[in-house]
């Protein structure tokens, strides 16, 4: 958020659209950011209760459960209608290998060309939707604009650098002003904002060009669960490119297979077994790895009350 403020001070027009529940009641930060020139902040499908912990806010908002259960799960970053970043990554420490307890591995695609205009249209459809509320009409504050800016500046002053000298290949190319790009046909798939209000269908072609072809990596914001298909709004790209498909498959093999579990039905039963790679073959877990009896009992009890659609 500090980097967004700095960009705005350089003259960049910043529009930030945030899904509300995981904003964790940081209205003060959003209000302070929006108080800076060139910045607009909107919350999509916000919870009616604005204060307290995430759990408290959700519990006190259950009278609007049908609405608040539908989240904007899209992940999209667009710069100057020239470049766009899409994928499954959230903006959180755990997605940049900086989490203290655990980290998530995800992949992004940096896009250029006509597809960026299509993605920009998707963003605009959510930004201009009736479910997108300016932070100023949601977050209560008695601070004047100048005081809100000063408060924001104080809150973010001690934050560490978002990218402490990562020196990635893309970063170096951006600094040099010249990118190595792979040219390919791409199809944008996006849910309509109305899905978050309980209307509209699952993701379809954003521009009506037909379905994806084979040899196409897809890795989008959508998870393989009922929540993504039925409740959340999602966004993805189908890219017809054997080179990128091979690169994606290689990355999955290198980064994920060695640190994840393969699932299978246990021998002679209908229970799931977790299979881990080991130096001498396979290591089979009869129950969920890295758990003890207490979380397993808790999850078992919850399974009687929580619909699979909510997972």
N, C-alpha and C positions, 0 to 999 in steps of 0.2 A: 504493500500500500504506500510505503514511503517512496518507492521507485515510481509509482504512478503519479504521486504528487510532484516529484521532480520532473517527470515528463511534462506534466501540465504547466509547470513553471517555465519550461522551454518553449511553450506555445502549442503543445500537442493537445488536441481535444480528446478527453478521456471519458468513455462511457462504460461504467461497471455495472453489470447485471448479476445479482447474487441470489442463489437459492437460500431460503431463510433458515431452516432448522439448524444447520451446521455453522451458521454465523455466530452461534453461541452468545447471543445478546450483546454483540459488539456494536450496538447502535451508536455509541459515543464516537467510536473510530470512524464509522461510515459517515456520520453527520459532519465530523471534522474534516474528512477528506472532501466531501461534497461542498464544504464551505470555501474551498480554494477555487480560484478562477479556472475555467476550462474543464471542470470536473462535474459529472453528473453520476449519481449513484441511485439505482433502483433495486428493490427487493421483489423477487417473483413469488407469487402465491404465499404471502407472509402469514406467519402464525398470528392470531389475534392478540395473544399475550406477549408483551414485549420485554419483560424483565424476568430475572431468575435464571436458574440453570436450564440446560436443554430439556432435562427430564421434567422439571416443573412446568416449563412453557408448554411442552407437549401435553402433559396431563391436564392442564387448565384450558387446553384448546380442543379437548376431545369432543366438545359439542359440535365442532365443525370437522369431524374426523374424515368424512368422505372427501372433503376438499384438501385438507392438509396432508393426507396420506399420498397425494399425487404430487410428486416432486419434479422439478426441472433438473434432470440429470445430465444435460448437455455440458460438454466441455469445449470451449471455443475461444481462441485468441486471434484477433485480426488487427493487422497494422496497415493503415493507409490504403485499405482495399487492394494491397499489393501482395502481402503474405498472410497466411493463416496457419495456425497450429491446432490440430485436432487429435483426439485420442481419448484414453480413459483416465488420464492423470488429473487428480484434484490438486488445488493449491494448498498443500499442507506439508509439514516437515517430513511426514512418513512417506511421501512420494518423491522426495529428493535425497533419500538415504541419510536423513538427519533426525530420524525418530529415535527416541531413547529406549523404547520398549520393543518396537518392531518396525519394519519398513515394507512398503509395497513396491513391486517392480512393474513398470508399465512402459508403453512405447507411444511415441507421438509421431505425427507426420507433418512436416513443414511443406505447405503447398503454395504455389504461385500460379498465375494464369487465370483463365475464365472461371475456374472453380471457386476462386476467392470471392468473386461477385455473388455467386450462388450462396456461399456460406454467409456472406454479409446480409443477404436477403433473409436468410433464416434468423440471424440475430435480430434484424429489424422487426421481424414478425413477433418475436418475443418481447423486445424492448417496447414496442408500441401496443402490446396487448393490455387489456383491461386488468389483468392480474399482476402487472408490473407497477409497483407503487414507488414514487419518489421517496427517498428516505426521510425527507423533511416532513412528510405528512404522517409518518409512522413513529419515528423516534422523538419522544418528548425531550426538549432541552430549553433551558432558560438562557443559554449563552447566545450572545450576539455573534455575527459572522466572524469578526476579528478574534473574539475570545475562543470560538470553536476551532478556528485555525491554529491558534496558539496551543490549545489543549491537544490537538492532534499532533502537532510538531513535537510536543513534549513526550507524548506517549510512544512515538516511533523513533525518537532520537537515539535510543540505546540499542535498537534492533541490529543484529549482525547483518552482514552483506548477504543478500539473497543468493548470490552466485560467487562464492569466495574463490576466484581464480580457477574456475573449472578447466579452462583451456581446451574445450571440446573442439572438434573439427568444424562443426557448424558455427560455433562462436568465433573462431578465427576467420572463417570465410566471411561472416557478416561484418567483422571489423575491417576486412580488406575490401568490402564492397563488391564481392564476386562470389556467387554460389555455384557449386556443382549440382545440377538438377538432373533428375531422370524424367524424361517426357513419357507420358502415358495417358490413356483415356481414363476418366474417373466419373463416377456417379455419386451424387450427394443423396443420402437418405436421411430424412428428418421427420420427426413427429411434429404435428401442428400444435400450437400453444393450447388449443381447445381441449386437448387430451388431459391437461392438468386440471381442467374444470369438470372432467367426467364425460367429455364429448370427444369425438374424433377417433380415428383408428391408429393403429401402430404405424411405425415408420414406413414411409413409402418414398418413391422417387420425388425429390424436391422439385425437379424440373420436367418430369414426365418423359424421361428418355428410355424407359424400359429397364429391365433387370440387369444385374451384373453378369459378366461373362466368367468363364473359368480362368484359372491361373491368376486369380485376383485376391490379394490380401484385403481383409476387411477390418483385426486386433483392436474401433469406435468406442462411444461411451457406454454401450449396452453390455450388461452382464448377462450371463446365462442363467437367468432366473425369471420367475413369473412377474416379479415387481417391475423389471425393466420392460417386459413385453406388454403388461396390462396397465400399469399405474404410472410409471415415470415417463417423461418425455426424453427421447434419446436422439443422438446424432452420430452419423457415421459416413465413411467414404468406402466405396467399392472401387478398387484400382486395378485395371487390367494391365498387369505388368509382371512378366515372369521373373525379371531381375529383382524387383522389390519383394515378390512372394518368396523367392529363395532366401533373400536377406532376412526377411521376417522369420521364416522357418529356422534359419540358422541361429538367430538371436534367441528364439524360444528354446532351442536345444541347448544352447550354452548357458542361458541365464535361469531358466525355469526348471528344466527336467531334473537337474541335480539337487535342487533345493525344495522340490515339491513331492507330493505323494500321488501314486497311481492307485485308483480304487478298483476293487473287484469284489464279487460276492464270495464270501468265505467258503471253504470246502465243506460240503455237507450241511450247510445252513443257509439262511436267507439274510445273514448279517453282512454288513460291509467290512472289508478288510482294507487297511491302509498299507501300501507297499512302498518302501523307500529303497533307493539304490544304496548298496553297500559294497565295500571293497571285495568281499568274497561272494557277492551275488545279491540276494534280496533280503531285506529285513521286513517282516510282516508284523503289523500291529493289529490286534483284534479290536481295539477301541481307539478313539480319536487320539492321535499323538499329542504330547505336551499338555494333556489334561489329566486331572485326577477325578476321583469319584464325585466330588461336590459339584463342579460345573456340569458333569454329565447328568447328575440327578436333576439339577436345575433346568437344563435344556429338555430333559425328558418330561418334566412337569409342564414346562411351557408349551411343549408340542401338543398338549391336549386343548390348549386355549388359543393358540396363535395360528391363524390360517397360513398355509403355504404361500398364499398370494402376498403376504406381508413380509416375507423373508427377503 
